[in-house]
Amino acid sequence: MNKKNKFFDIYLELEHDITSGVYPAGTLLPSENVLAKRFSVSRETIRKALVLLLENGCIQKLQGKGSIVIDRERYSFPVSGLTSFKELQKSEHMNATTKVIRNEQTILPNRIADFAGLPHGSSCLAILRVRYLEGEATILDYDYLLDKTEPIANEVLEDSLYQYLENEKNYEISYAQKEITVEPLNAEDKKYLALHGDTHVVVVKSTVFLKDTTLFQYTESRHRLDKFRFIDFARRR
C-alpha cells in the first residue's frame, strides 16, 4: 500500500469490492472502526477514502446508519444534449411511464422569472409531471412554457411534449442553457418521489430556446440521487 496516499489505495480496494459484488447495492459498508482495523490505518484515513467513494457515486451516507452502497446501474443522462424524456427512454431502454400532476395557465413564479431573465408577472403554462422508472417515482419535472396561452392535453404530456411541439406546432427547438445543482428536498419531492432515506436531489435547471433565439421554456428536473449518472464529453484545450 502506498504510504503517502493510503486513503486512495483503500478507496480503490473498496471500489473494487463494490463493483465485484462483495458489497452489493443497498448494503452497508463495514463501520469506520472495522475498516480501520482491516487496513491497519486511522479512522481519519478511512474517512478520506469514504469521501472519495461518496464523490464518485459509490456510496451514500445515511445519518445514524453509515455508508450504504448505491446501485451503479444508473441511466445515462446527457448533460450537454437537448434530449426529451421519451428519446432518453428509448435510448436507455427504460421501463418508464409519466403522470401529469399539474397542467394550468398561471403566472410565472418570481424566482423562475429572475432565473430566466423575464419580468415579474409573465404568464406561462405550468406543467408538473412525475416520471416512474420500474414502477418507482424517480423524477419530478417542472415545465413552464412561456409562450403558451392554450392548454395541452394530459395525454400529449404523458407521451412527448417535444414531439408534439415539433411535429404538430412546428417549433424549431434549438439549444438550452443548463445549471446543475444538488439541493435539499422540497415539499413536492417528499410528496411525489419514492425516496429511500434521501435528503437531497440532483436538480437540472434549463432555459430552452428556439432556432430564432426566442426563449420559450424553463424546465426544472429533480432527480433521485441513486438512479441517474450525468454524462458529458470533455476535451483538454
Phi, psi and omega in degrees: 000134179296115184296326184289322183235056181303319184298326180289320177297321178294318176304312181298319181291319178292322176299318178297319178299323180289311183291334181271356175093005175299319174242095183292162176303135178094350179263161179268141170291157173303158181295165178301321180296317180295317179293322178298320177291320181300317185260001179056049179225175178282163176295329179298320178295320178297318180299320178297320178294321180293326176298318178296319177297320179295314183292335181261016172073026180266328183223167172225135180275128177246123184301127178082356182241320182123213184253115180260140181283131181271145173292114183272000175277071183263162174279143181273120181250114185284112182293316187277349180269170175241087190243131176286161180297323180295320177295319177295321179301318180289315184292329182260003179055048182281144166268090191226149173222164181231140176233130178277126178261320183217141182203092189208152172280130184203186176265135180298127177305144185301321182296327179282322176301319179294317180297320183273355180074036182246156180291147175298145181092002178294141179272159180199167169259115184262127183233134173235124181231144173255131177258126179255126175244125183053036176085357181252137178289111191243331183228140173245117183251119172259129175233134175236109178270119193273348183240016184259130176248340179254150181290163174242135184300143178302326180298324177293315182293332179277349175261280180202111177297314183293323178298319178295312183295320183281318185271327183262327185249000175061033174289141174252082182287128192242305187206167181217153170250131188236150174227131182242127180222165170248123188230154175298156178298140171258180185298322182284330171303312182294328183283320191252335184270147174275097185262149181237062181083004180294149174244349183222163172228158172272128184243125176248113178257132183226139165252125189246137187238152173275173181301329180274013178075011175290128173283119183238350186209140167242133178233150174221109180255124183249113190253135171296139190298325193273358187251346185231144166240139185259128187240152177207168177249130181230142178230135177289130181266000000 
